[in-house]
Amino acid sequence: MNVKLRMLSAGVLFFIGGQMVTAQKTKPKKDTIKNIEEVVIVNLGYTKMKKENTTSDVASVKAEDIESTPGATVQQALTGKLAGVDISFGSGQPGSSNFRVDIRGTNTINGTTTPLYVLDGVPISSSAFQLLDPNSFEEVGVIKDIATAAQYGASGGAGVVLLTSKKGRARQRALVTYTGQFGVSTRANDKVTLMNSNEWNTFRRRIGLNNPYTNLPYTDQDIATLSGRNTDWKKLVFQNGTFSQHDFAVTGGSDTFNYFTQLGYLSQDGIIRGSDYERTSAVINLFAKPSDKFTIQFNNTIAYGDRNNVSSEGAINLNNPVVATFLAPPSDEPFLPNGQYNTGAGKIGGNALETINTRIGNRKELKIVSSVAGTYQIVKNLSARQFVGIDHTSYNTEGYTNPNTYLGSITTPGNAGALSRGNSQISSIINNTSLTYRNTFAEKHDLSATALYEYFYKTVRSFGYTGYGLNNLYNNSPSGILVSANTLPSVTGGKTNYHRVAFMGNVNYVYDGKYSFNGSIRRESASNFGSNFKWGTFYGVGGAWLLHKEDFMSSISFINELKPRVTYGEAGNPIDIESISPYQTSQYYGTGSYAGATTLVPTVPGNDNYKWEVAKELNVGVDFAVWNNRISGSLSYYNRKTSDLYITYSLSGTTGFSAINNFNGGEMQNRGYEVSLNLNVIRTKDTSLSLFGNFTQVKNKILSLGGVNEFEQGTSIIRVGLPYGSHYIVGWGGVDSSNGQPLYYDVNGNLTNVYSDANATANWGSFKPEIFGGFGAEFKYKSFTATANFRYKAKYYRFNNESYFMENPNFAQYNQSTVMNNMWTTPGQVTDIQSYLYPRQFSSKDIEDASFLRLQEVRLNYHIAGNFLGFMNGIDIFAIGNNLYTWTKWTGLDPDDSNNIGSYEYPFSRTITFGCKLNF
């Protein structure tokens, strides 16, 4: 059979008549072209195989869809592009690692929601993605089905993200590539309209407040005078940030050696003054074939980042500059006549400006991911592979609050600023040894089997201190810390170790090129599990049928591919040892006191039955392509149940403890559909137009809570029968037009003017979206390409805690939203803003529909082919717009966030960049 083999990360090859030749040097005869079929090799983690023979649900994004995306993380390039993968960001601050990736919804209450990230076979910490250059990746794949994720045992239950870095080019001259881009970031529009000075002071007088500058009742002259003072705090706090990124890569090789090297540099100024991020990275990947039987691959990624952060980011705190921007009174002056900041008690805007320009909040980051893999062909069909990889991340933090500032004067203890230093290190090593057998029997039986032993070790170490009562003569130096009985420094730190050992077997079998079977089993032990559950068994099986290859399908000429597939598997979901202690399985002690003396007291009750959460899933799908591949895509349905959920379990007071926090006792179900579709509308020599999109629906339900029916968790309720993230609050019933009194719903749905927490209900939706996805189009005409990508979320509800402050006369010392001009004042007036005579309560009024449609990205590219100046080989000139516009009912800063409450997070910016790619 004539086959064209395309290796996604190793170039394009042809197998014609049993001989391997390079695609660049050999052209097949015309009579054989029609018999050539494309074969795509996909990465499944521990194994690689032909895509047509996989049974797995694996989605991927290639290099061309990742490269040059304005932003520091690859997640920003993936948003909306993969069915079943919901990505949300909790901060738009440059270099932030505050993002959330949910694969097929949330499958846990207190367990790990973060998927396992694997870079070139090395499991890496999820907390440092901002240090990885997206331009260094050849492919990003996501394992969505549990059957395939079961290869990773107790770490695969939340899904697996496979990152493949770029590799060298065999038998190629050195290719030198430079990619550079420059751009500007601006604050994206929001729906918040604030009062001007006239409106704010008039509103204050209406509700009976005094002039804040004289503490006397307002006069008409006061209003007129203050109306001439309108400070635009947004202009003083926000700025247009600049963005630049440069990547320089060299790749090439011979039959026995190839290489890929890349240097990258990114510099990004935030849209809030004083925030920025700088990253320098390097990738060195080498491949050698010393003999016909032995190959070795050496991969290295090194990156260093330097980030300056804003104060109290994402917190309802007046030190947060975003809070100050919206709440600072418009008639406050930012500066005193002598040019100094106008600071002091109640001077929100002036205090924020001073803090932005004097406070230091810096974090320096280093990441190293390195691995070496050697493969030896023992005999014809049997090979051995040894793999060793390390992941190391370290952080050094520095904080300084100047004692001569207003913030420094209210910092306790000492009322003279604070200085902090901290260091944390997250290091891991993985070692696995495997044997793989591959053979083809009777030209119809293709068999591949792998046996593997793996050891993994991870350690987390940290140390830090904060000193107070600073001597301003020492500036930002630890020498200025005052150590006394009233200003003792605070010291933090710890060390955590984790070990895992596993044995795994994997089998892939294909009969007659049409019937595929994949299976794996893994036996694993982890150090953080209880003594009664030190070992667990995880497995996955799957089958696929290439229906279009059957003889009886030959008459249906319009079908190019039709592959039904089904998998079933079981994987685990552990805690994340970077955030939760792994030592809760045994009793241990902490510092206490008795009769004035220091003692040891029990602090953890221990749990010998502690184990992993168990995720079991049935996955059914079909891949298809019709009409000469003009329409192609996939459809999947899955039913996942996660049992032994980590929940808090109450204990008898006689034990000395109120509860145990790591009890395995709940069950949750996730069911859903995923659709991916590609449509080639126009396909001619010079012109093409393609449409693409994906749709995901996830229905979540809590099935059991291990003996109880419900418990509250923050502003949501965990209740059997409801989806995770269900809001739990008293229902808002509007305003009584006769007297301006707020109305609420009781638990029976009746209107009442009495607010009571006892009337809280869960009728207000969930902060986890039920529907999400993305779509777009690509148009090509000769050398010009234009691409647009949209993303969306629906059935998605969040608390707007921002409006609670800006639409509340109880907080009229702060600026208010202009909607407060519609506050009830006259009997018979119909409005949704209650009279100031009644307190504003937290109710379902604060829950808003956060569903949105966002124009995520637009790319324009012009390619100039040919040689230039004798040494250049092609130029691409491009422009990229990111986060361009959002359609939403949400009235806060950004509807898309990684948590359930809008709380003045650092806004995500709109970025426009221009760049070029030069090949030498």
LINVEN-V203750 format. One record per run of one state. SS is the DSSP state (A for helix, B for strand, O for the rest). FROM is the first residue (numbers start at 1). TO is the last residue. If there is no record, write none. Layout:
SS,FROM,TO / SS,FROM,TO
This chain:
O,1,2 / B,3,7 / O,8,10 / B,11,16 / O,17,18 / B,19,22 / O,23,29 / A,30,33 / O,34,36 / B,37,43 / O,44,47 / B,48,50 / A,51,53 / O,54,57 / B,58,62 / A,63,66 / O,67,73 / A,74,78 / O,79,84 / B,85,89 / O,90,98 / B,99,103 / O,104,115 / B,116,119 / O,120,121 / B,122,124 / O,125,125 / A,126,131 / O,132,133 / A,134,136 / B,137,143 / O,144,145 / A,146,155 / O,156,159 / B,160,165 / O,166,171 / B,172,187 / O,188,193 / B,194,194 / O,195,196 / A,197,206 / O,207,219 / A,220,226 / O,227,232 / A,233,237 / B,238,238 / O,239,240 / B,241,253 / O,254,256 / B,257,269 / O,270,271 / B,272,272 / O,273,275 / B,276,288 / O,289,293 / B,294,308 / O,309,320 / A,321,327 / O,328,334 / B,335,335 / O,336,340 / B,341,341 / O,342,347 / A,348,358 / O,359,359 / B,360,379 / O,380,381 / B,382,401 / O,402,405 / A,406,409 / O,410,417 / B,418,441 / O,442,444 / B,445,468 / O,469,471 / A,472,474 / O,475,477 / A,478,480 / O,481,489 / B,490,511 / O,512,514 / B,515,526 / O,527,530 / A,531,533 / O,534,534 / B,535,546 / A,547,549 / O,550,550 / A,551,553 / O,554,558 / B,559,573 / O,574,587 / B,588,594 / O,595,596 / B,597,604 / O,605,612 / B,613,626 / O,627,630 / B,631,650 / O,651,652 / A,653,655 / O,656,658 / B,659,683 / O,684,686 / B,687,705 / O,706,707 / B,708,708 / O,709,709 / B,710,713 / O,714,715 / B,716,719 / O,720,725 / B,726,727 / O,728,728 / B,729,735 / O,736,741 / B,742,745 / O,746,750 / B,751,752 / O,753,756 / A,757,759 / B,760,761 / O,762,765 / B,766,766 / O,767,770 / B,771,781 / O,782,783 / B,784,794 / O,795,796 / B,797,800 / A,801,806 / O,807,808 / A,809,811 / O,812,816 / B,817,817 / A,818,822 / O,823,843 / A,844,846 / B,847,849 / O,850,851 / B,852,868 / O,869,871 / B,872,888 / O,889,900 / B,901,902 / O,903,908 / B,909,919 / O,920,920
